[in-house]
Each structure stands twice: as C-alpha cells, then as structure tokens.
Amino acid sequence: MIGSALKKLAKEYDMTVDKGIAYGSLGGFAATLSEGAGFKQIVFSTHFDDPAGRTGIMDTVGARDVKKEFRVQELRVDSKMIVVTFLDNLGTMKRIRTFLEWFLPLLRSFGASGVEICPECGMPIDQGRWAMVNGIAHHFHTGCANRVQLNLEQSNEQMASEATGSYLSGLVGALLGSALGAVVWAIVLCIGYVASLVGLLIGFLAERGYNLCKGKQGKGKIAILIVALILGVLLGTLLSESYFVFDAIQSGELPGWQVSDIPWLIIYVFTSNPEYRASVLTNIAMGLLFAALGAFALIRQAGRNLSGNKFVNLK
C-alpha cells in the first residue's frame, strides 16, 4: 500500500490509486508509484527507439550525484522501463519533486516513449487499457494486453511443469548454507556486534545451498529458508557461547572442566543461572530480529519468484 504522501503526489498528476499502487501519466510518461520499508519508488514504462537515448540518459545521470541531491538509492534503465528508488526519510517527497522537475524534461530530450505509445508493440494508442505486470503498471493496446497476459500464463504453466527437485535435498542444502552463515554470525557476536547484514548473509547462503542441492522450487521453499535462518541464528549464538567457555577453560577460569564438557556446561549454566539465561535469550532475540531485517527482502523476492508472473487488469 502507498502512503498519503505518494497519494498526494499522484493526485497532483491526476493519477489513479488502485491495487496498492498509484499509476497513470506522470508528466506524459506511464508511471507507477509504490513504496516499501525504507524506500519509495517510481517506475516509468518506456523505451527508446534510438539506443543512444538510453545511453544518454545513463551518462547524464552518472554525471550527477543523484544519491546526494535527490536521495536516489538506485536508478536503473532497462529495455522497457526505468526504475528509480529513493531512500525514504524526512524530506524525501521534496527531493522526489525536485528530481521530477529535472528528470522528466531529460526523458523527453532523449526520446523516451510517452504514455501514448504501447510498450508491447511500440505503436500509438488510440484506445488503450492499463494493466499491472509484476507490480508495474503499463498502458497497452487491448489486443497487446491480452497477448501479454496469455504469454505470462503460458510461462507460468511451463515453469510449474518444469519444477523438479526435492524439498529434502533443498533442506540439506539450506541447512549447510545457514551453518556457514552461522560461523560468521558467531564471529560477529564474539567481536561484540549484531548486524542485519549477517542475517542477510545467512539467508543468502541458505538459498544458495537450497538451489545448489536441487531443492524443489515450490511454496515449501520459503518455509525451509525461514527455518534455516532461525537455526543459523541459534547455531551462531551457540558457537559464540562455546568460544567464550572455551576461552575461560583455557585461561584457567573454569578449573576441572575439559573442552569436551563445553556443551554440557552451557546447558547447565543456562538452566541454573537466570542472568546467563536472560543474556543468551536476549542475544537470540536480537539475532532473530536483525536476521529478519537483513533477510526479509531476500525471502520476499524468493516468494515473488515462486509465485510466477502476475497480470492484473487495472481500472
């Protein structure tokens, strides 16, 4: 869902709000406004008849510090769309308006196609219709929209028929990947930090392991990745605690205990010492929180990939 600030911007350009986005003509170009955790995004559905136009846009943008001037986190020029992602914090809407004042004339000067051109066939539209493809609104000829929808449905059917592999092998791979991430997690904890970036690493390695071990590309993959992420955090916490106990044994702080006793010592202290138990549980809770923050986008993208291409008619 988009918030009130983007809705206000959409109203200024007489755009439509529907299906959790705003879409329509933004200064003469087909555009989609959306937002998520920490970002706002504008996607232009456009293309360049002359490849030099696309190159010119990229060179002009590259010559300015758009990150500092407009809080642009990413600006990507693809063959049929331009994706602009802004860092969302106080004052971002003012930067977005300033960006549009500079960028919309730039699109015109380099020959980007406008809302009156069908992105599918490249011909002018007399009577068209809006449709959302994978979250992005496009202005099509009716016939072109039907063709795009049919192609996407056929692609989804083919993907479903070609889905092979095993959840079991995927689980093994995901656990191996998360175990590698757990080692890094343990090192970070030993240093005294908890970082969402390490959570992203665990999620990345878990998914990488899942795919390398030929895990089935089905809805169960998401559940397996979540389980692997949780186990990775738990294992990383256990490894860090084991290191501290090992160091205490080696330094003579725990006389009479051997390295082989480390697991039992941790269990004993955890069950008998409330302060230690609270400390470990706090580390686990913080670890799970930061891991969730770090790996959320990755798992969400994996879910989108599994759900296939989506075509939605807009009003």
Helices and strands as residue ranges (DSSP letters): H 4-12, E 16-18, E 21-26, E 29-36, E 39-45, H 51-62, H 66-70, E 72-77, E 81-87, H 92-109, E 128-133, E 136-141, H 142-162, H 167-191, H 196-212, H 220-250, G 259-261, H 262-272, H 274-307, E 311-313
